[in-house]
Amino acid sequence: MDKIQMLEEKITKVIDKIRALTDENSVLNEKVSSLQEELDIKDAELTAVKQELRNVDVLKTDIDKLHSEREKVKSQVETLIKELESVEL
């Protein structure tokens, strides 16, 4: 086998390896794209959940405020009832 033929065989092997790696890279690119799409969807879902959690926190704060106001009104009503009961006719 002369040197040229050996070089041709080596070049052919390298080209075959490059083709195989290119094919493998294409498959990996498709997988990465698919995973990126899934990640984007999950990220959007996570953003929505975070917004809902913020909404829940706002509602909890509102509930706490209303509960506090209710207790104040209840106390005022009780005080007024006591005052009325103490009035002698």
Backbone bond lengths (Angstrom), bond angles and torsions (degrees), N, CA, C in turn:
res aa  C-N    CA-C-N  psi(-1)  N-CA   C-N-CA  omega(-1)  CA-C   N-CA-C  phi
1 M - - - 1.461 - - 1.527 108.70 -
2 D 1.256 115.74 126.79 1.458 117.02 179.90 1.522 110.36 -86.43
3 K 1.293 114.85 171.07 1.472 121.26 -175.12 1.520 112.11 -62.66
4 I 1.299 117.13 -38.23 1.465 120.31 -178.39 1.522 110.18 -64.23
5 Q 1.316 116.32 -42.91 1.457 119.89 179.52 1.532 110.60 -65.43
6 M 1.329 117.17 -39.50 1.469 121.12 177.61 1.522 110.34 -63.93
7 L 1.335 116.06 -42.22 1.463 119.99 178.13 1.524 111.03 -64.21
8 E 1.327 116.86 -41.08 1.463 120.70 178.22 1.527 110.79 -60.74
9 E 1.328 116.84 -42.10 1.465 120.98 178.85 1.527 110.84 -64.76
10 K 1.328 115.66 -43.14 1.465 119.49 178.78 1.524 110.69 -63.71
11 I 1.335 115.50 -42.73 1.467 119.87 178.84 1.526 109.78 -63.22
12 T 1.318 117.31 -41.87 1.464 121.28 178.25 1.526 110.26 -61.25
13 K 1.323 117.34 -43.57 1.469 121.16 178.42 1.529 110.94 -63.08
14 V 1.327 115.75 -42.11 1.467 119.91 179.43 1.527 110.09 -64.49
15 I 1.316 116.57 -43.18 1.470 120.68 178.70 1.527 110.24 -62.28
16 D 1.331 116.49 -43.09 1.469 120.10 177.99 1.527 110.74 -62.01
17 K 1.312 116.00 -41.42 1.470 120.23 179.36 1.533 110.07 -65.53
18 I 1.327 116.44 -41.45 1.471 120.49 178.08 1.527 110.06 -61.93
19 R 1.321 117.39 -42.77 1.470 120.76 178.09 1.528 110.74 -61.85
20 A 1.334 115.72 -44.66 1.466 119.75 179.78 1.524 110.41 -62.38
21 L 1.323 116.39 -43.09 1.467 120.29 179.21 1.526 111.14 -67.32
22 T 1.319 116.73 -36.25 1.465 120.64 177.25 1.523 110.35 -64.22
23 D 1.330 116.17 -43.08 1.470 120.27 177.04 1.528 110.65 -62.62
24 E 1.316 115.45 -45.15 1.472 119.98 178.95 1.528 110.27 -61.78
25 N 1.313 116.03 -40.28 1.466 120.67 178.77 1.530 110.88 -63.72
26 S 1.323 116.61 -39.18 1.470 120.32 178.11 1.523 110.82 -62.86
27 V 1.323 116.14 -43.52 1.469 120.48 177.92 1.525 109.99 -61.93
28 L 1.320 115.69 -44.33 1.468 119.39 179.56 1.526 111.28 -64.68
29 N 1.319 117.26 -38.43 1.472 120.65 177.21 1.523 111.05 -61.51
30 E 1.331 116.32 -41.35 1.467 120.10 177.66 1.527 110.66 -63.02
31 K 1.334 115.97 -42.57 1.468 119.88 178.71 1.523 110.71 -63.58
32 V 1.322 115.98 -42.89 1.467 120.11 179.07 1.525 110.12 -62.52
33 S 1.316 116.83 -43.24 1.471 120.27 178.86 1.523 110.96 -61.74
34 S 1.314 115.76 -43.46 1.466 120.34 179.23 1.526 110.62 -62.91
35 L 1.319 115.87 -45.61 1.467 119.79 178.99 1.521 111.39 -65.13
36 Q 1.324 117.20 -35.97 1.464 120.65 178.23 1.521 110.28 -64.79
37 E 1.330 116.10 -40.56 1.467 119.79 176.99 1.527 110.64 -62.01
38 E 1.337 116.05 -44.90 1.466 120.08 178.06 1.525 110.46 -61.12
39 L 1.322 115.90 -42.44 1.462 120.41 179.24 1.521 110.75 -62.50
40 D 1.320 116.95 -42.91 1.467 120.70 178.53 1.529 111.02 -60.44
41 I 1.336 116.14 -42.13 1.464 120.24 178.37 1.525 110.26 -63.68
42 K 1.327 116.46 -47.75 1.471 120.55 -179.35 1.526 110.66 -63.94
43 D 1.332 116.16 -36.93 1.462 119.85 178.83 1.526 110.54 -64.57
44 A 1.323 116.04 -41.05 1.469 120.03 177.33 1.526 110.32 -64.50
45 E 1.339 116.21 -41.06 1.467 120.08 177.49 1.525 110.47 -62.88
46 L 1.326 116.13 -42.30 1.463 120.43 179.19 1.522 110.93 -62.84
47 T 1.318 116.40 -41.91 1.465 120.53 177.69 1.524 110.39 -60.50
48 A 1.330 116.35 -41.96 1.471 120.33 178.78 1.527 110.83 -64.18
49 V 1.325 116.57 -41.67 1.469 120.46 179.20 1.526 110.35 -65.02
50 K 1.323 116.42 -41.34 1.469 119.47 177.92 1.525 110.73 -60.90
51 Q 1.329 116.62 -40.63 1.465 120.14 177.93 1.521 110.30 -64.06
52 E 1.310 117.11 -42.13 1.467 120.47 177.64 1.527 110.77 -61.93
53 L 1.326 116.56 -39.48 1.470 119.74 177.57 1.524 110.79 -63.23
54 R 1.335 116.26 -40.24 1.468 118.99 176.63 1.524 109.91 -63.08
55 N 1.335 115.99 -40.95 1.464 119.94 177.90 1.524 110.97 -62.21
56 V 1.324 116.59 -41.18 1.466 120.95 178.20 1.524 109.84 -63.26
57 D 1.323 117.06 -42.26 1.467 120.12 178.64 1.523 110.96 -61.16
58 V 1.330 116.58 -41.41 1.465 120.53 178.05 1.524 109.67 -62.67
59 L 1.324 116.19 -44.12 1.468 119.85 179.00 1.526 111.36 -62.87
60 K 1.323 116.71 -40.69 1.470 120.06 178.18 1.525 110.30 -61.73
61 T 1.314 116.22 -42.68 1.463 120.45 178.48 1.525 110.13 -62.46
62 D 1.328 116.28 -44.51 1.468 120.29 178.12 1.525 111.08 -61.62
63 I 1.314 116.68 -42.52 1.468 120.71 178.82 1.518 110.46 -62.08
64 D 1.324 116.52 -44.30 1.469 120.05 178.72 1.526 111.01 -60.29
65 K 1.328 116.34 -43.01 1.469 120.13 179.20 1.526 110.60 -63.27
66 L 1.329 115.99 -45.75 1.465 119.78 -179.97 1.526 111.46 -64.72
67 H 1.299 116.33 -38.44 1.463 119.77 177.45 1.529 110.04 -62.32
68 S 1.307 115.94 -43.39 1.462 120.50 178.54 1.527 110.69 -62.67
69 E 1.323 116.07 -44.81 1.472 120.00 178.09 1.525 110.63 -61.85
70 R 1.315 116.37 -41.50 1.463 121.01 179.45 1.525 110.65 -60.88
71 E 1.312 116.31 -42.04 1.467 120.36 179.02 1.529 110.84 -64.39
72 K 1.333 116.11 -39.02 1.469 119.49 177.73 1.526 110.59 -63.60
73 V 1.329 115.84 -46.10 1.466 120.29 179.83 1.522 109.71 -63.43
74 K 1.296 116.86 -42.19 1.467 121.14 178.89 1.521 110.35 -59.44
75 S 1.318 115.27 -43.93 1.465 119.85 178.99 1.526 110.86 -63.65
76 Q 1.326 115.82 -42.34 1.469 119.72 178.77 1.531 110.94 -63.49
77 V 1.322 116.72 -41.39 1.466 120.70 178.81 1.522 109.91 -63.31
78 E 1.313 116.62 -43.75 1.465 120.08 179.24 1.524 110.73 -62.10
79 T 1.322 115.89 -40.26 1.467 119.90 178.38 1.524 110.19 -64.22
80 L 1.314 117.05 -44.61 1.467 120.52 178.98 1.532 111.28 -63.46
81 I 1.311 117.42 -39.58 1.467 120.54 177.79 1.522 110.17 -62.41
82 K 1.314 116.59 -43.54 1.470 120.32 178.82 1.521 110.49 -62.11
83 E 1.325 115.62 -41.41 1.465 119.19 179.03 1.529 110.41 -63.53
84 L 1.319 115.97 -42.36 1.462 119.66 179.13 1.527 111.30 -65.20
85 E 1.294 115.77 -39.80 1.462 119.45 179.76 1.523 111.71 -67.17
86 S 1.317 114.93 -28.30 1.464 117.91 -178.24 1.530 112.93 -82.01
87 V 1.303 116.09 -11.33 1.465 119.44 179.49 1.529 108.30 -73.15
88 E 1.330 113.86 129.37 1.466 118.89 178.47 1.504 108.85 -99.64
89 L 1.280 113.82 132.95 1.462 118.93 -179.83 1.484 112.40 -95.63
